[in-house]
Amino acid sequence: MRAVTVPFFISHQGCPHTCVFCDQRAISGSRGNLPDRQRIRAAIGSWQRSAAGRPLEVAFFGGSFTALPEQVQNELLAPVHPFLESGVVRSIRVSTRPDCLDGAVVRRLAGQGVAAIEVGVQSMDDAVLALSGRGHDAAASEAALRCIRGEGLAAGAQLMPGLPGDTPAGALRSLERVIAAGAAFVRLYPVVVLGGTELAQRYQAGEYRPLDREEGIALCKQLLHKAMRAGIDVIRIGLQAGDGLNSATVLAGCWHPALGQLVRSELYFDLLRQLTASLPHDAPFRVACHPSRLSDVIGQKRRNLDRLRPSGALIPVRPDDSLLAEEVMVEYLEQYFRGSIVTDLNYNISEV
Ligand code: SF4
C-alpha cells in the first residue's frame, strides 16, 4: 500500500551555499523555522487521522538535512521514532546535498529509520554545476548515490534541466549517469526563475534564458521516457503549486501546476500519432486505454484528440482494463494497433 507523505520543510536550514536558482523561502513557503517536537508529533497525528489506515512516510524536504548539526538532526528524527515503532510511520526520507554525506552519515540515519535519501544532483555536467554556483562536482553526486545505495537505502536524484550551460542532450546524459550510479527514483524540476535569486538577475540582464514551458515539456517527456525504459520511478515533475509559487515569484521558466500530467500526456500523444500515422486522413478510428490513464490519453482540454483530428471530428476513447497503464490501442475498422509508451516509442534527441 502506497504511503502518505507527511512533509516537513526545513527550508535552507543547514545549507551553507546559495545556488543561483535557489530561494528556498519562496519554494517551501516557509520562513525557515525548524519544526519542533510538538509540531512534528501534531502533524503526524493529524495526517494519521486523514490517511484512512494507509501508512505514513515522514519526509524532511528542502535545505540539506545532513548539513545540520548532528544534534539537530537527532532532534528532528526523535519525535518520529515512537510512530515508527507503533507502525503508524513506515519510513523516513530526507534530502540533502551530495557533498554532505558519507558512509558513516548514511549508516547513522539508517539506524534512525531513514529509508531513502534524495540528493540534489541538478546536473551531472561540471560546467553546468559551476555556472549554477552549486559548489560540488558531478563526481560528488555519483559518490553520494553509490554510497546511499551501497548502504542499502533507496537513493533519489533531483535533476534540474535547463540550468545555465545545460542542453537537452546534457540533461539526458545527467539522467543516464544518475541511473548508472544507482538512483532508484528521480524528481525532475525544470528550471523556474524565482524573483530575488541570482538567476533572476541574469535573466533580467539578458544573460540567461530558461526553457519555456513547451521546451521544458518536450525535454521532460524524453527524460521521463528514458527513466521508464530503465525501470526508474519519476516521482515528481515540476515544483508543486503549493510551494509558495505564484505569478509574483515566478519570473520565467517551465512551470505549470500540473506539469507532470502535461508531460505524461505528451507520451501518449506521440504514441497515438505513431500508431495512426499510416491511417487515411481523418480515418474514423477509436482509442482504448487503461481506465487510470484516460485523462492522460485525452489530454488537458482534449488537447491530444484535437491535435490528432484537426477537423474536430470526435475520437471516441474507451477504458479497457485489459490494457496495461502504459498501453493504448487504436481501433480502425477491423484492425487493432496496440502500443506502449515504454517499449514502442522512439525519440530522437534532435526532436527536443
Ligand atoms: S544547496 Fe539546496 S538549499 Fe542550498 S542553496 Fe543550493 S538549492 Fe538552495
Boltz pocket constraint, residues with backbone or C-beta under 6 A from the ligand:
constraints:
  - pocket:
      binder: B
      contacts: [[A, 12], [A, 15], [A, 16], [A, 17], [A, 18], [A, 19], [A, 22], [A, 23], [A, 24], [A, 62], [A, 63], [A, 64], [A, 97], [A, 120], [A, 134]]
      max_distance: 6.0
